[in-house]
């Protein structure tokens, strides 16, 4: 039915009189795609850009991650950077089927003993044909500003190893989407961020913090306004609706060989084994987009961080350490990347290139393929 309507648009000599209502398009598309549509996929893409497409896929208990605000206070707690500023920049090249896009992000973090503040900005733009609807192209643009704060709860509450955090998207930032057929744009939609709060926690314990447990919730309520033309009468229309997202993650990160005494020696092998970290996350998402019903499901993620070689075998150990990281998930997604972490004169610098492929956008183009690179610099105060 959707393809018939789009064919009519392409053949119609009197545009925009024959243009489709986006609500109609999504409503018709929903049964053919098990409730999935453009709105649901874009909500999934936003979560992907927050961290779901991270190479390991396991970031709920990642002590140096950005997605879980509960991890923010780990760095000053570990005395790695008790007081200082961290600036980082990221570039993402995004492919969703035939839709290609670019995303740039900048993050500034201030650590002051037991309290951490952070501001993150992101801008993304993408366009290309929609896989599920031949003849239809999409243009997507989003802007976002996220504020976050974390505290070392051990210092404030006396709970050993606990960190707490809260993040939120600044209200009023927008995502714009347009759909076109035959070179004519027939739908414009603007999603305005009204509410998004992300509370999170991290708990760590043991020698070398060999065990970490983390989790967070992401609650989203955004207003959506769609504008277009009625496909029958040709009269313009404007519709308002709401997108609701409930997203939860919990995970465990561990240095599995440390508690068993298998990495207690001083040999290069033992030192290498001490740093091998395994992690697993469980994610639940519930997305309700206008005209597409409710989509929900759970996914498991499994990730690995490991030094490329022991320090004793690394001729550049006094300057740079190289790590390998990667992971898979229960939906057939995977990722692989590297960590370039400075030491000695370069101790304040680091970069992470990565590539991931996750099946998160069934309607727009099935798999989300993402190349990313993030570099950061720390300035002690």
C-alpha atoms as one frame of an Amber mdcrd trajectory, in Angstrom:
protein
   0.000   0.000   0.000   2.818   2.382   0.839   4.650   1.617  -2.390   1.429
   2.200  -4.369   0.998   5.620  -2.791   4.631   6.562  -3.429   4.380   5.374
  -7.021   1.427   7.725  -7.389   3.575  10.604  -6.121   6.324   9.837  -8.589
   3.844   9.640 -11.456   1.666  12.595 -10.439   2.071  15.640 -12.731   0.659
  18.058 -10.150   2.884  18.225  -7.087   2.574  18.923  -4.210  -1.126  18.076
  -4.599  -0.251  14.366  -4.654   2.142  14.508  -1.678   1.740  12.080   1.237
   0.840  12.867   4.822   3.721  11.656   7.016   1.223  10.258   9.507  -0.322
   8.230   6.690   3.077   7.107   5.463   4.134   5.928   8.910   0.768   4.359
   9.681   0.845   2.423   6.414   4.469   1.465   6.882   3.984   0.150  10.407
   2.189  -3.135   9.569   4.698  -3.910   6.827   7.637  -3.454   9.158   6.398
  -4.953  12.427   5.642  -1.556  13.884   8.921  -0.006  12.801   9.097   3.222
  10.862  11.192   6.349  10.397  10.366   7.704  13.861  11.294   4.502  15.678
  14.540   4.169  13.736  15.516   7.771  14.456  14.907   7.220  18.168  17.169
   4.173  17.959  19.777   6.206  16.074  19.820   8.812  18.831  20.533   6.063
  21.355  23.174   4.701  18.997  24.945   8.035  18.888  24.798   8.267  22.676
  26.698   4.980  23.001  24.828   2.009  21.530  27.243   1.926  18.586  30.334
   2.062  20.789  32.696  -0.658  19.564  32.475  -2.861  22.664  28.786  -2.177
  23.175  29.374  -2.509  26.927  29.441   0.893  28.541  27.130   0.716  31.573
  30.137  -0.116  33.799  32.887   1.451  31.659  34.860   3.610  34.137  35.994
   6.012  31.413  32.772   6.145  29.404  30.542   9.144  28.769  27.103   7.585
  28.328  26.523   6.593  31.958  26.757   9.754  34.105  27.392   7.513  37.108
  30.946   6.905  35.832  31.951  10.585  35.773  33.404  10.688  39.280  35.581
   7.592  38.842  38.538   9.513  37.377  38.994  11.932  40.307  38.214   9.134
  42.791  41.039   7.016  41.350  43.338  10.074  41.693  44.206   9.801  38.013
  42.975  13.389  37.588  41.821  14.743  40.969  41.431  18.272  39.639  41.462
  19.184  36.011  39.725  19.797  32.734  39.278  17.221  29.987  38.419  18.314
  26.458  37.518  15.817  23.749  36.311  15.911  20.184  34.691  13.174  18.128
  33.932  12.576  14.472  31.495   9.888  13.321  30.884   8.721   9.756  27.471
   7.083   9.641  25.995   4.643   7.096  22.432   3.321   7.433  21.730   1.409
   4.231  22.144   4.094   1.558  21.713   6.958   4.025  25.077   8.570   4.781
  25.832  11.168   7.398  28.390  12.953   9.537  28.355  13.771  13.224  30.677
  16.011  15.189  30.730  16.198  18.961  32.637  18.182  21.542  32.795  17.455
  25.278  34.260  19.501  28.123  34.580  17.988  31.621  35.632  19.667  34.847
  36.780  17.430  37.731  37.197  18.932  41.178  37.998  16.304  43.803  34.631
  14.693  44.518  32.448  16.532  41.984  32.453  16.457  38.178  30.574  18.666
  35.697  30.274  18.051  31.979  28.802  19.691  28.886  28.561  17.886  25.548
  27.405  19.205  22.187  26.559  17.255  19.036  25.541  18.084  15.482  24.594
  15.457  12.894  23.335  15.593   9.340  22.489  12.708   6.990  20.551  12.039
   3.790  19.842   9.285   1.305  17.171   6.837   0.086  15.013   4.959   2.595
  15.529   1.222   2.110  11.951   0.175   2.950  10.371   2.676   0.537  11.901
   2.799  -2.965  11.728   6.267  -4.436  11.703   8.059  -1.092  14.727   9.986
   0.183  15.247  11.336   3.671  17.184  14.279   5.048  17.998  14.266   8.763
  19.564  16.936  10.943  19.890  17.047  14.712  21.447  19.317  17.323  21.811
  18.462  20.979  23.403  19.813  24.150  23.784  17.515  27.153  24.634  18.617
  30.682  25.814  16.136  33.305  27.127  16.057  36.843  28.612  13.294  38.965
  29.604  12.908  42.592  31.879  10.558  44.494  29.193   9.115  46.775  31.861
   7.496  48.935  32.910  10.963  50.071  29.381  12.318  50.475  27.435   9.270
  51.681  30.138   7.000  53.043  29.222   4.171  50.651  32.541   2.701  49.576
  33.141   2.571  45.819  29.859   4.234  44.805  29.531   7.056  42.276  26.291
   8.731  41.227  25.436  10.951  38.285  22.638  12.727  36.464  22.526  13.930
  32.860  19.920  15.693  30.762  19.430  17.102  27.294  18.862  20.871  27.189
  15.187  21.409  26.230  14.444  23.117  22.946  17.123  21.502  20.792  15.639
  19.962  17.668  15.778  17.167  15.135  14.512  17.968  11.618  13.468  15.280
   9.152  12.167  15.696   5.607  10.971  13.103   3.115  10.931  13.600  -0.651
   9.853  11.649  -3.721  10.572  12.508  -7.326  12.732  15.386  -6.169   9.797
  17.022  -4.355   9.740  17.312  -0.571   6.330  16.242   0.681   6.799  16.024
   4.453   8.691  18.087   7.017   8.859  16.968  10.622  10.473  18.639  13.635
  11.063  16.842  16.910  11.707  19.172  19.843  13.403  17.800  22.921  11.111
  18.512  25.856  12.407  16.156  28.529  15.321  13.761  28.799  16.816  12.725
  32.121  19.516  10.099  32.650  20.257   9.043  36.260  23.117   6.545  36.660
  25.425   4.825  39.118  28.763   2.977  39.241  30.017   0.758  42.044  33.560
  -0.620  42.051  35.526  -2.743  44.482  38.517  -5.027  44.906  42.196  -4.919
  43.989  42.701  -2.850  40.826  38.906  -2.258  40.932  38.542  -5.721  39.449
  34.728  -5.628  39.783  32.497  -2.819  38.549  28.711  -2.714  38.382  26.872
   0.121  36.661  23.499   1.094  35.314  21.363   3.992  34.158  17.902   4.940
  32.896  17.156   7.233  29.948  13.634   8.696  29.929  12.673  10.744  26.867
   9.546  12.703  25.978   9.737  14.809  22.814   7.136  16.772  20.918   6.800
  16.096  17.177   5.240  18.462  14.654   4.671  17.241  11.090   3.752  19.428
   8.131   2.725  18.381   4.638  -0.157  18.047   2.205  -3.178  15.775   2.243
  -2.727  13.193  -0.556  -6.377  13.419  -1.649  -7.371  17.074  -1.337  -3.948
  18.669  -1.631  -4.683  20.880   1.359  -1.840  21.528   3.807  -1.901  19.955
   7.244  -0.018  20.202  10.525  -0.067  17.502  13.185   1.354  17.367  16.679
   2.234  14.199  18.565   4.701  12.854  21.122   7.619  10.420  21.005   8.268
   8.540  24.241  11.375   6.460  24.945  12.245   4.415  28.012  15.751   2.980
  27.888  17.529   1.051  30.630  21.007  -0.477  30.826  22.823  -2.457  33.479
  26.236  -4.054  33.231  29.168  -5.725  34.911  32.818  -5.059  34.093  35.540
  -7.260  35.553  39.252  -8.069  35.539  38.528 -11.817  35.764  42.053 -13.051
  36.503  42.797 -10.724  39.412  40.647 -12.266  42.205  41.938 -15.789  41.477
  45.571 -14.839  41.945  46.379 -15.762  38.340  47.997 -12.411  37.642  50.004
 -11.791  40.815  53.451 -12.272  39.341  55.877  -9.700  37.981  56.404 -11.325
  34.598  55.241  -9.517  31.427  52.549 -12.180  30.993  51.185 -11.637  34.491
  51.158  -7.871  34.086  49.291  -8.261  30.804  46.716 -10.642  32.299  46.058
  -8.203  35.152  44.703  -5.676  32.644  42.409  -7.911  30.579  38.878  -6.630
  31.206  35.638  -8.396  30.240  32.206  -6.792  30.391  28.578  -7.617  29.748
  25.523  -5.349  29.484  21.806  -5.989  29.312  19.692  -3.346  27.602  15.918
  -2.827  27.514  14.259  -0.264  25.266  10.639   0.795  24.807   9.986   3.279
  21.978   6.634   4.803  21.087   6.744   7.001  17.961   3.712   8.719  16.341
   1.876   6.434  13.938   4.153   3.455  14.603   2.806   1.875  17.773   5.074
   0.599  20.494   8.376  -1.221  19.913  10.214  -2.882  22.770  12.910  -5.481
  23.290  16.019  -6.545  25.180  19.579  -7.072  23.937  22.696  -8.532  25.536
  26.181  -7.151  24.879  29.606  -8.717  25.484  32.842  -6.726  25.304  36.603
  -7.007  25.801  39.461  -4.565  26.553  43.014  -5.907  26.335  46.502  -4.378
  25.911  48.019  -5.202  22.541  51.258  -6.338  24.190  52.754  -6.230  27.711
  54.635  -3.035  28.530  57.930  -4.951  28.643  57.492  -5.852  24.968  56.388
  -2.395  23.863  59.351  -0.234  22.750  57.109   2.858  23.009  55.732   2.057
  26.471  57.222   5.251  27.871  55.281   7.248  25.274  52.239   5.326  24.120
  50.234   2.211  25.024  48.024   0.469  22.484  44.861  -1.389  23.466  42.438
  -3.522  21.484  38.733  -3.500  22.196  35.691  -5.111  20.647  32.383  -6.768
  21.293  29.277  -8.519  19.984  25.585  -8.443  20.857  22.719 -10.928  20.776
  21.127  -9.284  17.711  24.145  -9.909  15.506  25.867  -6.581  16.030  29.603
  -6.223  16.500  32.368  -3.653  16.847  36.141  -3.419  16.943  38.500  -0.593
  17.812  41.710   0.541  19.397  42.918   2.729  22.199  46.010   4.899  21.882
  46.793   6.084  25.408  49.702   8.403  26.066  52.321   7.866  28.765  55.269
   9.872  30.006  55.414  13.142  28.032  52.149  12.178  26.267  50.285  11.095
  29.387  47.618  13.752  28.953  46.607  12.654  25.433  44.544   9.783  24.067
  42.636   8.666  20.951  40.125   5.908  20.192  39.380   4.899  16.575  36.600
   2.325  16.155  34.166   0.706  13.725  30.839  -0.914  14.555  27.896  -2.518
  12.774  24.589  -2.777  14.655  21.106  -3.812  13.388  19.261  -0.797  14.810
  17.393   0.796  11.877  15.268  -1.852  10.141  13.110   0.627   8.221  15.674
   3.187   7.059  18.410   0.749   6.098  18.809  -2.198   8.482  22.351  -2.042
   9.863  23.933   1.083  11.314  27.605   1.147  10.304  29.673   3.696  12.137
  33.293   4.749  11.916  34.281   6.898  14.883  37.351   8.569  16.250  37.578
  10.413  19.558  40.622  12.244  20.870  41.024  13.933  24.225  43.452  16.019
  26.218  43.642  16.479  29.988  44.797  19.631  31.751  45.536  19.231  35.498
  44.589  22.145  37.745
